[in-house]
Amino acid sequence: MEKSKNMKFKSKIATIGSVALALLGLSACSNKQQQSSSTKIPTKITKKTTVTFWYSLTGTSKSALEKLTADFEKKNPNIDIKLQSQGGNYSDLQAKLTSSFQSPKNLPTITQAYPGWLYNAAKNKLLVNLKPYITNQEIGWGSFAKTGIQSGLWDGAKINGVQYGVPFNKSVEVLFYNKTMFTKYHVKVPTNMEELKTASQTIYEKSKHKVSGMGFDALNNYYMLSMKEKGYEFDNKLDFASAPSKAVINYYADGVKAGYFMQAGTQKYMSTPFDNGQVAMFIGSTANEAYIKQGLNKKYEYGVAARPSKMNVQQGTDIYMFNKATASQKSAAFMYLKFLASKSSQLYWAQQTGYMPANTSVLNSDVYKANKDSKIPAILGQTAKNLYFLPVTKNATSAYDQVNANMQTILAQAGKKASWSNAITTGKAKLDASWKQ
């Protein structure tokens, strides 16, 4: 009996040993697979390789991209970057991408895009996960920390938690104000939303109702950021008719009704009434500075300040890569993306275009802040510390657009001094439907 037990015990030990060896074998095999998968990324381009890049840029932005591309090709003679413009606006590029998703072979190697455009492309596995390239010691940076790009920008280029994009032409919102008027009416530059309201009321009263104090360019950004600061994410659980939501809506609508706030309305962008002296300040993208320089009435001087809020919105596109590319094309494309994200490229890009440097060390550098042609670099670092972005979830883009439509309707009612309570109720129904479509 004891002998039988010993035999069973030895048999069990042998079995355990066999399993352990098998597991070790599997582990070794797994390690080999991981090693082989990491070596699948070519780290040198020895043969002529072509990378196609779809983009939508005009003017100085297009010229700057062409210059940077030529510099990259000079340093990498085996890589040919074919820049292919898809029209002068983002809607043209989005339409071209959407139609090409039906025939993936027609897609480029890389594209400029907002992540929301590519939600279904990611779902259908058309995109390349760039994390293995980013963390690769040879072709990449080795880690995200070593990229010099803040995590908020990297997170904004993720879809379903996967790093599909590299931050590219990014911007945030800032406060543009009429320095001449502020001096005339003895108004201090506001640093929070309550001060913003008070300053607007003061300007409206002291100008004898000839000048509105303030307006927001992107109504959906205004709503989304205001709700985020109250602790609410922009998702399908958001109740447009809730008490916190009504407080955000009424802050702006009450001001429009009273006259001290303004809605762009038919003028489309707040820079137009700002340039004409109809409004003393507005919150909008940093890209507005170029238009202000061109159109501002000669008797006015403008100033730029940090957005008077705890958080800011990150805007602009990233660059994404498609799976249809060969291994060499993917590596060549990534080398190009890494070049565009480098310190020297980001400094040149920011100085030429007015976009925010994605590289934090450039953003905070004395060289960038000393730019005499722009008032934005000096204040950009302090207003780009806490960034929020439109979450990349199903129908988020449609919902975001619907919020803009809702706010336009509500503010139009406020401008007529009519009630907007029904517009909030209707807006809730439309927003809920946009999440469910």
Buried (B, 14 or more C-beta within 10 A) or exposed (E): EEEEEEEEEEEEEEEEEEEEEEEEEEEEEEEEEEEEEEEEBBEEBEEEBEBBBBBBBEEEBBEBBEBBBEBBBEEBEEBBBEBEBBBEEBEEBBEBBEEBBEEBEEBBBBBBBBBBBBBEBBEEEBBBBBBBBBBBEEBBBEEBEEBBBBEBBBBBBBBEEBBBBBBBBBBBBBBBBBBBBBEEBEBEBBBEBEBBBBBBBBBBBBBEEEBBBBBBBBBBBBBBBBBBBEEBEBEBEBEBBBEBBBEBBBBBBBBBBBBBBBBBEEBEBBBBBBBEBBBBBBBBBBBBBBBBBEEBEEEBEBBBBBBBBEBBBBBBBBBBBBBBBEEBBBBBBBBBBBBBBBBEBBBBBBBBBBBBBBBBEBBBBEEBBEBEEBBBBEBBBEBBEEBBBBBBBBBBBBBBEBBBBBBBBBBBBBBEEEEBEEBBEBBBEBBBEBBEE
